[in-house]
Amino acid sequence: MILTPISSHSLDNALDEFAGRLVETDTRAAFALIRATAADRATDAAAEQDRQQALTFARQRGIAAHPTGTACAFNWDGAALDGDTEAYVILHEVAHFVLAPPERRALPDFGLGPGPDTRDRATAERAAILSLVERERDEAMASLLGILWEAELGQPALASFLDQNWLEGIERSAAAHFTAVLQRLIAANLWSTK
């Protein structure tokens, strides 16, 4: 859900403004990679191709996914991903998996509490073990890492960047937040622009 929608005719100006606030080479390169992708979600056959690509990406990292048609109460149930969701959600959950230590990987929704698509919200909330501040930090890192992977795969990363509110507060803190989160990913050896 976009907090402050940006019209299509003002999007380029907003992206230019955001880019102009990025100082470091790594942040400019990461944003350029994201910006080079589509601002609209894939549909129909293209969306299914992206989903299959995301599932392959997950499997290559040793992450299981439930087969299509499986009723899943969580995006991650402690053993496997909900494989019947959109590509960007799958990549976001893979990012959470990569960020989570082994003890959180065994928990529904990685012990972060319910996400937007969680159907068994009470169980996910009971399984939450991180503070709200820690959840927000993990969520920001998983969001940006998933978006960067989308961009690398040629999927519509800019759509996710917009949906996940990375331009919110563009005139104040958006660029600084993007930079800080990216630097945490780089420091954790989870991202490199090289």
C-alpha positions in Angstrom: 0.0 0.0 0.0 1.5 3.3 -1.1 1.1 5.9 1.7 1.5 8.9 -0.5 0.6 8.0 -4.1 2.7 9.6 -6.9 0.9 10.2 -10.1 2.4 8.7 -13.3 3.1 12.1 -14.8 5.1 13.3 -11.7 6.9 10.0 -11.1 10.0 10.9 -13.1 10.4 14.1 -11.2 10.0 12.3 -7.9 12.6 9.7 -8.9 15.0 12.5 -10.1 14.5 14.3 -6.7 15.2 11.1 -4.8 18.3 10.3 -7.0 19.6 13.8 -6.5 19.6 13.3 -2.7 21.7 10.1 -2.9 25.4 10.9 -2.3 27.3 7.7 -2.1 28.3 5.7 -5.2 26.8 2.5 -3.9 23.4 4.1 -3.2 23.3 5.8 -6.6 24.2 2.5 -8.3 21.6 0.5 -6.4 18.9 3.0 -7.1 19.8 3.2 -10.8 19.4 -0.6 -10.9 15.9 -0.3 -9.4 14.9 2.7 -11.5 15.7 0.9 -14.7 12.9 -1.6 -14.1 9.1 -1.3 -14.6 6.9 0.8 -12.3 3.9 -1.5 -13.0 3.5 -5.1 -11.9 3.7 -7.9 -14.5 0.4 -9.6 -15.4 -0.8 -12.8 -16.8 2.0 -15.0 -18.4 4.7 -12.5 -17.5 3.6 -12.6 -13.8 3.7 -16.4 -13.8 7.1 -16.4 -15.4 8.4 -14.0 -12.7 6.8 -16.2 -10.0 8.5 -19.3 -11.4 11.8 -17.4 -11.5 11.4 -16.4 -7.9 10.6 -19.9 -6.8 13.8 -21.1 -8.6 15.7 -18.3 -6.9 14.4 -19.6 -3.5 15.2 -23.2 -4.3 18.8 -22.3 -5.3 19.2 -20.9 -1.8 17.9 -24.1 -0.2 14.4 -22.7 0.6 11.5 -25.0 0.2 8.1 -23.8 -1.2 4.7 -25.5 -0.8 3.2 -26.7 -4.1 0.6 -24.6 -5.9 -2.8 -25.1 -4.4 -1.5 -25.7 -0.8 -3.5 -23.7 1.7 -1.0 -21.7 3.7 -1.7 -19.8 6.8 1.6 -17.9 6.6 4.0 -16.7 3.8 6.6 -18.7 5.7 5.4 -21.4 8.1 8.8 -22.4 9.6 9.5 -25.0 6.9 8.5 -23.7 3.5 7.2 -20.6 1.6 3.8 -20.1 0.3 4.6 -20.9 -3.3 1.2 -19.7 -4.5 1.9 -16.0 -4.2 3.4 -13.2 -6.3 7.1 -13.2 -7.3 7.9 -10.0 -5.3 6.4 -11.6 -2.1 8.4 -14.7 -2.6 11.6 -12.7 -3.1 10.8 -10.6 0.0 10.3 -13.8 2.1 13.6 -15.2 0.7 15.2 -12.0 2.0 13.7 -12.5 5.4 15.0 -16.1 5.4 18.5 -14.9 4.6 18.4 -12.3 7.4 17.0 -14.6 10.0 19.2 -16.6 12.3 18.4 -20.4 12.4 16.2 -20.1 15.5 13.9 -17.6 13.7 13.8 -19.7 10.5 11.8 -22.3 12.4 9.1 -19.8 13.4 6.0 -18.7 11.4 6.7 -15.5 9.6 10.2 -15.6 10.9 9.1 -14.6 14.4 8.3 -11.1 13.1 4.6 -11.2 13.8 1.9 -11.3 11.1 2.5 -9.7 7.7 -0.1 -8.3 5.4 -0.9 -11.7 3.8 -0.8 -13.8 7.0 -4.1 -15.6 7.4 -3.4 -17.0 11.0 -2.6 -13.7 12.5 -3.0 -14.8 16.2 -0.5 -17.7 15.8 2.0 -15.4 14.0 1.7 -12.8 16.8 2.3 -15.4 19.5 5.4 -16.6 17.6 6.8 -13.0 17.4 10.1 -12.7 19.3 11.5 -9.4 18.1 10.7 -6.0 19.5 8.8 -3.6 17.2 12.0 -1.7 16.5 13.8 -4.9 15.6 10.9 -5.9 13.4 11.0 -2.6 11.5 14.7 -2.9 11.0 14.4 -6.5 9.6 11.4 -5.5 7.5 13.3 -2.6 5.9 16.3 -4.7 5.1 14.1 -7.5 3.7 12.2 -5.0 1.7 15.2 -3.5 0.1 17.0 -6.7 -0.5 14.0 -8.3 -2.2 13.7 -5.2 -4.4 17.3 -5.4 -5.4 16.9 -9.0 -6.3 13.9 -8.2 -8.3 15.9 -5.6 -10.2 18.8 -8.1 -10.8 16.2 -10.6 -12.2 14.7 -8.0 -14.5 11.4 -8.0 -12.6 9.4 -4.8 -11.9 11.5 -3.7 -8.8 10.4 -0.1 -9.2 6.8 -1.2 -8.6 7.9 -2.8 -5.3 10.0 0.3 -4.4 6.9 2.4 -4.8 4.5 0.0 -3.1 6.8 -0.4 -0.2 7.0 3.3 0.4 10.7 4.0 -0.2 9.8 7.5 -1.5 7.7 8.4 1.6 9.3 11.5 3.1 11.2 12.3 -0.1 11.7 15.9 1.0 13.0 14.8 4.4 14.4 11.4 5.1 13.7 8.9 2.3 17.2 9.1 0.8 18.9 8.9 4.2 16.8 5.8 5.1 17.5 4.1 1.8 21.2 4.8 2.3 21.3 3.5 5.9 19.4 0.3 5.0 21.6 -0.3 1.9 24.7 0.2 4.0 23.5 -2.4 6.5 23.0 -4.9 3.6 26.5 -4.2 2.3 28.0 -4.5 5.8 26.3 -7.9 6.2 27.7 -9.0 2.8 24.2 -9.4 1.4 24.6 -6.8 -1.4 27.3 -5.4 -3.6 27.1 -3.1 -6.6 30.3 -4.7 -8.0 
